[in-house]
Every structure is written in structure tokens, then in C-alpha cells.
Amino acid sequence: MPAPDLPLLIEAAREAGRIATRYAGPGARRWDKPEGAGPVTEADLAVNAMLERTLLAARPGYGWLSEETEDNPARLSHERVFIVDPIDGTRSFVEGSSTWAHALAVAEHGRVIAAVVYLPRRDMLFSAALGQGAFLNGAPIAATRQTALEAAEILAARPHLNALHWRGGRAPHFSRAYRPSLAYRMALVAQGRFDGMLTLRPSWEWDIAAGDLILREAGAVCTDRAGAVL
């Protein structure tokens, strides 16, 4: 039987934090990805290299999918795959904010079974393993049970409330807040700090894999914009 993956992810995430914090702030070299895909810094690349080297050395039979590695379709032949966003919230990282995160997950046959979202500058490590609950720094967390949208606190970027995005031409009423880093926003909902979050921007596996499991293990659910469970 395979060794548990969550302790491996936790150890790797903490090492990622040690590497990234050495680069944090506006002094980090950065480049803009083509086609408006956003910035990437030398810290993203250094963290990605360490994670790929360390995780695949520990689990050589696993596949690899990362925002900062060219995709290799051979990963589809593996039962288990690492899904990694080396630094989620790169713009915040460059600005010197503390709200960027490392998002690491393992999927088995397409289902996420272990996940970590780690914010080193805030010393917040969210973790989950399938069927074992969700945790923040080792303490159990749970999502709220708020069902009334008008009373809910929702994390959402202001442009997502544009009437063009909503049926009937009007966004629903709720209390809006925002935090950089998609993985962090998902984790805050799992923690019960907010009742929900939404994004209407295109998202990739590395954006949501870790947060999805943490949300589900905290009693929440992650869906597409039509409400279908991911």
C-alpha cells in the first residue's frame, strides 16, 4: 500500500516557504507570461524546481502537473499525480503582501486525496486527506452553515459582480470581500471565516485541486458557475 502522501506534502510545502521567502518582495526578478497569463518570478521557478525534484524522488511512480512546468501527457498514464501551484498569488508575492500561498495536491484516478495550502508569511498551513477532515495548523476546521445568500459574506473580485455575468442582468445581494490567491480564498471558506467564494475567471487544475479537497473535508462543496459539483 502506498505511503501516506499528506506528511510528504506538508514537509515539501514548508521547504517551499523557506525558499520563497528569500525572494519575497519587489526585488525578485519577474517576467510576464505570453498571452496575458500573468507574471512569473524567479521564486516561482525555484520553488517549482525543488518541489518537482523532491516529490518525484519520494514518489517516482507519480505523475506531475504544475503551473510552471510544461505539461507532459504521460502523467495521464499514472494512477497518482502531483498537482502543484508553486506560488499562488504571484502578484501579491511581488507586491510584498503576505497573502500568497503554496498549493500542493495528490490526485488518484482524477480524485484529490491529499492537499496542502500553505501561507508561510502568515504561518497558516491548511491540510486535508480524503475522509480525514480539514485542518489549520493541526486544528480541525469546518465551513459555516449559512444558507441565506443575502446574509452571507462572499469572497469575490468586484468585476465578478458586473450585471453581464448574471441571469436577469443583476448580481445577487451579499456582503463582498476579497483576498488575493484563489487557494487562500478557498481555504478561508473551509475555515469558516467566510461563507463562500466565487471566481468567474478561467481556472486550471493547479488553481483549485488543493482547495477543493480542503473545502470538501470541511463540509463545503466546490462547483462550476452552473452549480455542477467539480
N, C-alpha and C positions, 0 to 999 in steps of 0.2 A: 504494500500500500504506500502511495507517495507520502513523503514527509509533509507536515503542515506548512502551508505557504505563508500564513499571516505573520509569524515571527520573522521570516525572511524579509517580507515587505517592510515591516516596521524598522528593522535594522538598516535596510537599504535607504529608506526614507530619511532616517536620521543622518546617515552619512551624506545624502544629497543635500540636506540642510547645512551641514558643515561646509560643504564645497560652495554652495550658492551664496552663503552669507559673506564669503571672502570677496565676492564680486559685486555685492548689492549696491545699488545707487547709480547715479548718472555717469560714473566713471567707467562702467562696463562697456566694452565695445559692442556695438549693435549694428544689425543690418535689417533691411526691410525685405520680407519675402515677396516673391513675384505675385502679381495679380491681386494685390491688396490683402494678402493673407496675414498681415501683421508683422510685428518685429520679432527678431530672434537675437539673443545676445550670446557672448562667449560663455556666460554662465549656463544657459540652456544646453549648449553643446558639451560643456564639461560634465554637467550632471548626467546628460544622456549617455555619454561615453562610459562613465562609471557604472551607471545602472545596467546598461547592456552587458558590460563585461562581468559585473558581479553576479547579476541574476542568472545569466545564462551559464556561468561557470557552476553555480549552485544547482541549476536545473537544466542540464544540457539537452534534455528531450523536449523542452518547451519551445513554442514559437514566440515571435517578438513583433509587437506593433507599437510604434512610438511616433509622436508628432514630429520628432526631429530625426527620424531615420527613414530613408527611402523604403517604401513598403515592399516586402518580398512575399509574393503569393504562396510561397512554400509554407508560410505559417498556417495556412488552411488545412494542411495535412497533419497538424499536431493536435492531440487531444486537449492540451492545455496551452494557453497563450498569455504572455505578459502583455498588458495594455498600459501604456505609460504616457503621462504628460510631464516631462521633466520639470518645467515651471509653468504652472497655470496662473495667468495674470502677469505676463511679461511686461506689459506697460506699467503696471503698478510696481513691479520689481525695479524697472529703470527709474521711476519717479522716487524711489526710496521709501515707498509705502511698506507696511507690514502685512498686507492682505494677499500676497501671492502664496502659492501652495505647490507642493509636490503631490501628484495624484498617481497612485500605483494600484494595479488590479491584476488578478489572475482569472481568466475565464476557462471553463471546462465545457467543451462542446457548445460554445456560444453563451453559456450561463456564467455570470460572475460569481466566484466562490470565495474570494478573499479580496479585501480592499483597504487602502490607507489613503487618507488625505492629511497632509502634514504642513502646518504653517510654522516654520522654525522661528521666525521673528516674534511670534506670539506664544510659542511653546504649546501649541494645540495639535494633538495627534488624534484624529478621528480614525477609528478602525472597525472592521466588521468581518466576520466569517459566516458563510451561509448557515443559517439555522442556529446561530450562537449569539445573536443580538448585536447591537451597535454600542460603541464606547467612545468617550472622550477622555484621553489620558488615563485609561483604565477604568473609568467610572461609567456605568450604564447610562444611556441617553434614550429619549423617546420623543417622537413628534407630538405636536398638540393634537387635540381632537376637535379643533374649530371647524364647523361646517357651514357657518353663515359667512358668505363672501364679504358682505358689507361690513362685517366686524373683524375681518381678517387683516393681518399685516403681511404683505406680499413683497418679496424682493423682485424688482423688475426695473429695467432701464426705462427712462422716460419715453424714448421713441416707441417702445412697445405699446404704449397707450394711445398711439395715433389711431383715430377712428377707422382708417383704411384697413387696419388689421382685424376688425371685429365685425361680426354679423350684426346687421342693423345699423352699422355706422356709428356705434357708440361703445366705448370701453366700459366695462362694469366698474362700479364704485368699490374701492377698497383703499386701505391705507398703504401707501407705497414707500419702500425704502430701497436702498441699493448698496451692494458691496462688490468690489472687483473680484474676479476669479469665480468662474462658474462652479468649480468643485467646492469652493468655500461656501458659496450660497446654498448649494445642496446640503452641505454638512450643517449649516446653521438651521435649516429646516429640520433636519434629523435631530438636532439638539433641542428643538422646541423654542428656539429664540424667535423664529418667525413661523407663520402658519403655512407658507408656501413660497414658491418662486416660479418665475416663468422667464423663458427666453424664446424669442422668435427668430434668432439668428441660426444659420446652419451650424450643426454640431456634429462632431465626429466621435468615434468610439472612445478615444482618449479623453475627450471632454467630460463624458458622463459615466463611464464604466464604474469608476471607484465610488463616485457619489451615489449612483443608482443603488448599489448594494447597501451602502450605509443608510440610505433613506429607507429601503425596504426592511432592513433589520431593525430600524427604529419605529416601524409601524406605518410608514408613509408609502407613497406609490409614485412612480415616475412614468409619465405618459408623453405621447406626442401632442401636437397642438389640437388634434381632434379628440383627445381623451383616450386613445388606444394605449394600453399598457405596453411599455417597451420590453 
